[in-house]
Amino acid sequence: MKRRVRRYAWLMGTCLVLFGGSLPVYYLLGSGWALAMCAVAMVLPPIAVIIGNTADPDDPRDHDAGYGPNAER
């Protein structure tokens, strides 16, 4: 479970850094780079949710999944 939370936190932190860093990039490098950073930041939250909700097969205490090797029966 801790690995899932850590991965989610890293991805969402990256999203916030990209979004927040786009303003200085806009002034330094132009609007194209800033829009590219915002586009990547826009795509990261759904990916973070998918990764955060995926069960960890190496963690025997991770029983959140309804299928797989650690599923509660």
N, CA, C and O atoms as a MOPAC input file, in Angstrom:
PM7 MOZYME 1SCF
protein

 N      0.82500 1    -1.19200 1     0.00000 1
 C      0.00000 1     0.00000 1     0.00000 1
 C      0.86800 1     1.25300 1     0.00000 1
 O      0.53100 1     2.24000 1    -0.65500 1
 N      1.98300 1     1.22200 1     0.73000 1
 C      2.83500 1     2.40000 1     0.78300 1
 C      3.44300 1     2.69800 1    -0.58300 1
 O      3.62200 1     3.85900 1    -0.94800 1
 N      3.75600 1     1.65100 1    -1.33100 1
 C      4.32400 1     1.85800 1    -2.65700 1
 C      3.31700 1     2.54200 1    -3.56800 1
 O      3.68100 1     3.41700 1    -4.35300 1
 N      2.05500 1     2.14800 1    -3.46800 1
 C      1.00300 1     2.76300 1    -4.27900 1
 C      0.84100 1     4.23700 1    -3.93900 1
 O      0.71900 1     5.07500 1    -4.83200 1
 N      0.84000 1     4.55100 1    -2.65600 1
 C      0.69000 1     5.93800 1    -2.22700 1
 C      1.88800 1     6.76200 1    -2.67600 1
 O      1.73700 1     7.90600 1    -3.10700 1
 N      3.07500 1     6.18000 1    -2.57200 1
 C      4.28600 1     6.88200 1    -2.99000 1
 C      4.27900 1     7.17700 1    -4.48500 1
 O      4.62900 1     8.28100 1    -4.90300 1
 N      3.88700 1     6.20400 1    -5.28500 1
 C      3.81500 1     6.41900 1    -6.72800 1
 C      2.78900 1     7.49000 1    -7.08200 1
 O      3.04800 1     8.35000 1    -7.92400 1
 N      1.63200 1     7.43500 1    -6.44000 1
 C      0.59700 1     8.43800 1    -6.67600 1
 C      1.09600 1     9.82700 1    -6.29400 1
 O      0.89700 1    10.79000 1    -7.03500 1
 N      1.74500 1     9.92700 1    -5.13700 1
 C      2.23800 1    11.22000 1    -4.67100 1
 C      3.30600 1    11.77500 1    -5.60900 1
 O      3.31600 1    12.97400 1    -5.88600 1
 N      4.19600 1    10.93000 1    -6.09800 1
 C      5.22000 1    11.39300 1    -7.03600 1
 C      4.59800 1    11.89300 1    -8.33000 1
 O      4.99700 1    12.94300 1    -8.83500 1
 N      3.65200 1    11.18100 1    -8.86400 1
 C      3.02700 1    11.61400 1   -10.11400 1
 C      2.23300 1    12.91000 1    -9.93100 1
 O      2.30200 1    13.79800 1   -10.78100 1
 N      1.49200 1    13.02600 1    -8.84600 1
 C      0.73100 1    14.25000 1    -8.62400 1
 C      1.65500 1    15.41900 1    -8.29400 1
 O      1.36900 1    16.55500 1    -8.67300 1
 N      2.75500 1    15.15900 1    -7.59700 1
 C      3.74500 1    16.20500 1    -7.34600 1
 C      4.38400 1    16.68600 1    -8.63800 1
 O      4.61400 1    17.88200 1    -8.82000 1
 N      4.67000 1    15.74500 1    -9.53400 1
 C      5.20100 1    16.11200 1   -10.84200 1
 C      4.19800 1    16.94500 1   -11.61400 1
 O      4.56900 1    17.90200 1   -12.29300 1
 N      2.94300 1    16.58900 1   -11.51400 1
 C      1.89000 1    17.35200 1   -12.17600 1
 C      1.85900 1    18.78200 1   -11.65600 1
 O      1.77600 1    19.72400 1   -12.44500 1
 N      1.92200 1    18.95500 1   -10.35700 1
 C      1.89600 1    20.29900 1    -9.78200 1
 C      3.13100 1    21.11000 1   -10.16500 1
 O      3.03000 1    22.30500 1   -10.44100 1
 N      4.28700 1    20.46700 1   -10.18200 1
 C      5.51700 1    21.16300 1   -10.57600 1
 C      5.45000 1    21.59600 1   -12.03100 1
 O      5.84500 1    22.71100 1   -12.37100 1
 N      4.94900 1    20.71500 1   -12.89000 1
 C      4.82500 1    21.08200 1   -14.30200 1
 C      3.84500 1    22.23200 1   -14.48900 1
 O      4.11900 1    23.17100 1   -15.23600 1
 N      2.71600 1    22.16200 1   -13.81900 1
 C      1.71600 1    23.21400 1   -13.95400 1
 C      2.22800 1    24.53100 1   -13.37400 1
 O      2.08500 1    25.58400 1   -13.99600 1
 N      2.81800 1    24.47300 1   -12.19400 1
 C      3.33700 1    25.68800 1   -11.56800 1
 C      4.55400 1    26.24600 1   -12.28500 1
 O      4.76100 1    27.45900 1   -12.30500 1
 N      5.35200 1    25.38100 1   -12.86700 1
 C      6.54500 1    25.83300 1   -13.57200 1
 C      6.27400 1    26.34100 1   -14.96700 1
 O      7.17900 1    26.86200 1   -15.61800 1
 N      5.07400 1    26.20600 1   -15.43500 1
 C      4.78200 1    26.64300 1   -16.80200 1
 C      4.77700 1    28.16700 1   -16.93500 1
 O      5.04800 1    28.68400 1   -18.01900 1
 N      4.47700 1    28.89000 1   -15.86500 1
 C      4.47600 1    30.35200 1   -15.94500 1
 C      5.88800 1    30.91100 1   -16.15300 1
 O      6.07700 1    31.72900 1   -17.05300 1
 N      6.87500 1    30.50800 1   -15.36600 1
 C      8.22700 1    30.99700 1   -15.66500 1
 C      8.72800 1    30.53400 1   -17.03300 1
 O      9.44200 1    31.26900 1   -17.71500 1
 N      8.36300 1    29.33900 1   -17.42700 1
 C      8.77300 1    28.84700 1   -18.74500 1
 C      8.12400 1    29.67600 1   -19.83300 1
 O      8.73500 1    29.91200 1   -20.87600 1
 N      6.90600 1    30.12000 1   -19.61300 1
 C      6.22200 1    30.97700 1   -20.58600 1
 C      7.01800 1    32.26300 1   -20.81300 1
 O      7.19100 1    32.69900 1   -21.95100 1
 N      7.49800 1    32.86200 1   -19.73300 1
 C      8.24500 1    34.11400 1   -19.86700 1
 C      9.64900 1    33.88800 1   -20.41400 1
 O     10.17900 1    34.75200 1   -21.11300 1
 N     10.25800 1    32.75400 1   -20.11200 1
 C     11.63600 1    32.51300 1   -20.54100 1
 C     11.73000 1    31.89400 1   -21.93400 1
 O     12.57800 1    32.30400 1   -22.72700 1
 N     10.88000 1    30.92000 1   -22.24800 1
 C     11.03100 1    30.15300 1   -23.48000 1
 C      9.88400 1    30.31700 1   -24.46300 1
 O     10.01500 1    29.93600 1   -25.62600 1
 N      8.77500 1    30.86900 1   -24.02800 1
 C      7.66500 1    31.07500 1   -24.94400 1
 C      6.46500 1    30.21000 1   -24.61400 1
 O      6.50600 1    29.33200 1   -23.75200 1
 N      5.39700 1    30.49800 1   -25.33700 1
 C      4.12700 1    29.84500 1   -25.02400 1
 C      4.08600 1    28.38000 1   -25.45800 1
 O      3.34900 1    27.59600 1   -24.86200 1
 N      4.84000 1    27.99300 1   -26.46100 1
 C      4.82900 1    26.60000 1   -26.92100 1
 C      5.29000 1    25.63200 1   -25.84800 1
 O      4.65600 1    24.60500 1   -25.60500 1
 N      6.39700 1    25.96800 1   -25.21200 1
 C      6.90700 1    25.09500 1   -24.14600 1
 C      5.97200 1    25.07900 1   -22.94300 1
 O      5.76700 1    24.03600 1   -22.32200 1
 N      5.41100 1    26.23300 1   -22.61900 1
 C      4.49000 1    26.29100 1   -21.48000 1
 C      3.23100 1    25.47900 1   -21.75800 1
 O      2.73600 1    24.78600 1   -20.86900 1
 N      2.71500 1    25.55200 1   -22.96200 1
 C      1.53700 1    24.74600 1   -23.30700 1
 C      1.86300 1    23.25500 1   -23.31100 1
 O      1.02800 1    22.43900 1   -22.92100 1
 N      3.05700 1    22.89700 1   -23.74300 1
 C      3.46000 1    21.48400 1   -23.70400 1
 C      3.53400 1    20.98800 1   -22.26400 1
 O      3.10700 1    19.87200 1   -21.96800 1
 N      4.07200 1    21.80800 1   -21.37200 1
 C      4.13100 1    21.42000 1   -19.95900 1
 C      2.73400 1    21.26500 1   -19.37100 1
 O      2.48000 1    20.32700 1   -18.61500 1
 N      1.83400 1    22.17200 1   -19.70900 1
 C      0.45700 1    22.06800 1   -19.21600 1
 C     -0.25400 1    20.84700 1   -19.79300 1
 O     -1.07200 1    20.22300 1   -19.11700 1
 N      0.05600 1    20.50900 1   -21.03800 1
 C     -0.56800 1    19.32800 1   -21.64300 1
 C     -0.10500 1    18.05700 1   -20.93900 1
 O     -0.90600 1    17.15500 1   -20.69600 1
 N      1.17600 1    17.98100 1   -20.61300 1
 C      1.68100 1    16.81400 1   -19.87700 1
 C      1.06700 1    16.78800 1   -18.48000 1
 O      0.69300 1    15.72300 1   -17.98700 1
 N      0.96000 1    17.95400 1   -17.83900 1
 C      0.35300 1    18.02400 1   -16.50900 1
 C     -1.12000 1    17.63600 1   -16.54700 1
 O     -1.65100 1    17.12700 1   -15.56000 1
 N     -1.77600 1    17.86700 1   -17.66400 1
 C     -3.19100 1    17.51200 1   -17.80000 1
 C     -3.37200 1    15.99400 1   -17.92600 1
 O     -4.38800 1    15.45100 1   -17.49200 1
 N     -2.39700 1    15.32100 1   -18.51300 1
 C     -2.49800 1    13.88200 1   -18.74600 1
 C     -2.11000 1    13.07600 1   -17.50700 1
 O     -2.58000 1    11.95100 1   -17.33800 1
 N     -1.26700 1    13.62600 1   -16.64400 1
 C     -0.74600 1    12.86800 1   -15.50400 1
 C     -1.77800 1    12.45900 1   -14.44300 1
 O     -1.65900 1    11.34200 1   -13.93800 1
 N     -2.78100 1    13.26500 1   -14.06200 1
 C     -3.70100 1    12.81600 1   -13.01000 1
 C     -4.45700 1    11.52100 1   -13.31200 1
 O     -4.56400 1    10.68500 1   -12.41400 1
 N     -4.99100 1    11.30100 1   -14.52700 1
 C     -5.62900 1     9.99900 1   -14.75900 1
 C     -4.64700 1     8.83200 1   -14.67600 1
 O     -4.99900 1     7.75100 1   -14.20400 1
 N     -3.42400 1     9.05400 1   -15.13400 1
 C     -2.40000 1     8.00500 1   -15.04200 1
 C     -2.07900 1     7.73200 1   -13.58000 1
 O     -1.89900 1     6.57700 1   -13.19300 1
 N     -2.00400 1     8.78400 1   -12.75800 1
 C     -1.71800 1     8.61400 1   -11.33400 1
 C     -2.82700 1     7.83700 1   -10.63900 1
 O     -2.55100 1     7.02000 1    -9.76000 1
 N     -4.07000 1     8.08000 1   -11.01800 1
 C     -5.19300 1     7.34900 1   -10.41400 1
 C     -5.13700 1     5.87200 1   -10.78900 1
 O     -5.36400 1     5.00000 1    -9.95000 1
 N     -4.83500 1     5.59900 1   -12.05100 1
 C     -4.74100 1     4.20000 1   -12.48900 1
 C     -3.61500 1     3.48600 1   -11.75800 1
 O     -3.80000 1     2.36300 1   -11.28900 1
 N     -2.47000 1     4.10900 1   -11.65700 1
 C     -1.33300 1     3.49500 1   -10.96400 1
 C     -1.61400 1     3.39400 1    -9.46700 1
 O     -1.25400 1     2.40200 1    -8.83400 1
 N     -2.25600 1     4.42100 1    -8.89600 1
 C     -2.55900 1     4.39500 1    -7.46600 1
 C     -3.57800 1     3.35000 1    -7.07900 1
 O     -3.58100 1     2.89500 1    -5.93500 1
 N     -4.44400 1     2.95300 1    -7.99200 1
 C     -5.46800 1     1.95200 1    -7.68800 1
 C     -5.08600 1     0.54200 1    -8.10100 1
 O     -5.86900 1    -0.38800 1    -7.90500 1
 N     -3.91600 1     0.36500 1    -8.66100 1
 C     -3.46000 1    -0.96200 1    -9.05800 1
 C     -2.89100 1    -1.68500 1    -7.84900 1
 O     -2.04900 1    -1.13600 1    -7.13900 1
 N     -3.33600 1    -2.89300 1    -7.61000 1
 C     -2.86200 1    -3.66400 1    -6.46700 1
 C     -1.40500 1    -4.05700 1    -6.65600 1
 O     -0.96700 1    -4.32900 1    -7.77400 1
 N     -0.66400 1    -4.08500 1    -5.56400 1
 C      0.73900 1    -4.46900 1    -5.58300 1
 C      0.84600 1    -5.97200 1    -5.36400 1
 O      0.50600 1    -6.44700 1    -4.28100 1
 N      1.30100 1    -6.73200 1    -6.34300 1
 C      1.35700 1    -8.18600 1    -6.17300 1
 C      2.40700 1    -8.63800 1    -5.16800 1
 O      2.34700 1    -9.77500 1    -4.69900 1
 N      3.37200 1    -7.78200 1    -4.82200 1
 C      4.41300 1    -8.15900 1    -3.86900 1
 C      4.01600 1    -7.90800 1    -2.42100 1
 O      4.70100 1    -8.36600 1    -1.50600 1
 N      2.93000 1    -7.19400 1    -2.20200 1
 C      2.49900 1    -6.85100 1    -0.84800 1
 C      1.33700 1    -7.76100 1    -0.43900 1
 O      0.23500 1    -7.61900 1    -0.97000 1
 N      1.56000 1    -8.68200 1     0.48400 1
 C      0.47800 1    -9.60500 1     0.87300 1
 C     -0.64500 1    -8.91000 1     1.64800 1
 O     -1.73700 1    -9.46700 1     1.75700 1
 N     -0.41000 1    -7.71800 1     2.18300 1
 C     -1.44300 1    -6.99700 1     2.92900 1
 C     -2.31500 1    -6.14100 1     2.02900 1
 O     -3.28400 1    -5.53800 1     2.49100 1
 N     -1.97800 1    -6.08300 1     0.74800 1
 C     -2.71500 1    -5.24500 1    -0.19000 1
 C     -3.87200 1    -6.04700 1    -0.76900 1
 O     -3.71400 1    -6.73900 1    -1.77400 1
 N     -5.03300 1    -5.95100 1    -0.13100 1
 C     -6.19900 1    -6.73100 1    -0.52800 1
 C     -7.28500 1    -5.85100 1    -1.13100 1
 O     -8.46800 1    -6.17400 1    -1.02100 1
 N     -6.90800 1    -4.75700 1    -1.76000 1
 C     -7.90500 1    -3.84800 1    -2.32300 1
 C     -8.47700 1    -4.33500 1    -3.64400 1
 O     -9.53400 1    -3.87100 1    -4.07200 1
 N     -7.78900 1    -5.26300 1    -4.29000 1
 C     -8.22200 1    -5.71900 1    -5.59400 1
 C     -9.24700 1    -6.84900 1    -5.46500 1
 O     -9.19500 1    -7.63400 1    -4.51800 1
 N    -10.16400 1    -6.92700 1    -6.40800 1
 C    -11.13200 1    -8.00000 1    -6.40500 1
 C    -10.69100 1    -9.18700 1    -7.23400 1
 O    -11.42900 1   -10.16200 1    -7.37600 1
 N     -9.49800 1    -9.10700 1    -7.77500 1
 C     -8.94000 1   -10.18500 1    -8.59200 1
 C     -7.42900 1   -10.19600 1    -8.39400 1
 O     -6.86800 1    -9.27400 1    -7.80100 1
 N     -6.78700 1   -11.21600 1    -8.88000 1
 C     -5.32600 1   -11.30500 1    -8.80300 1
 C     -4.89100 1   -12.18800 1    -7.64900 1
 O     -5.71800 1   -12.80500 1    -6.97700 1
 N     -3.57100 1   -12.24200 1    -7.42300 1
 C     -3.03700 1   -13.15800 1    -6.41100 1
 C     -3.39100 1   -12.76000 1    -4.97300 1
 O     -3.40100 1   -13.61500 1    -4.08700 1
 N     -3.67900 1   -11.49100 1    -4.73200 1
 C     -3.97100 1   -11.03600 1    -3.37000 1
 C     -5.44200 1   -10.72000 1    -3.15500 1
 O     -5.77600 1   -10.01500 1    -2.20300 1
 N     -6.30100 1   -11.19800 1    -3.97800 1
 C     -7.73000 1   -10.88000 1    -3.88500 1
 C     -8.35600 1   -11.56500 1    -2.68000 1
 O     -8.02700 1   -12.70200 1    -2.34200 1
 N     -9.26500 1   -10.83900 1    -2.04400 1
 C    -10.02000 1   -11.44200 1    -0.94600 1
 C    -11.07200 1   -12.36500 1    -1.52300 1
 O    -11.76400 1   -12.00300 1    -2.47500 1
 N    -11.19700 1   -13.53200 1    -0.96800 1
 C    -12.15200 1   -14.49800 1    -1.48900 1
 C    -13.23500 1   -14.75700 1    -0.49000 1
 O    -14.14000 1   -15.55000 1    -0.75200 1

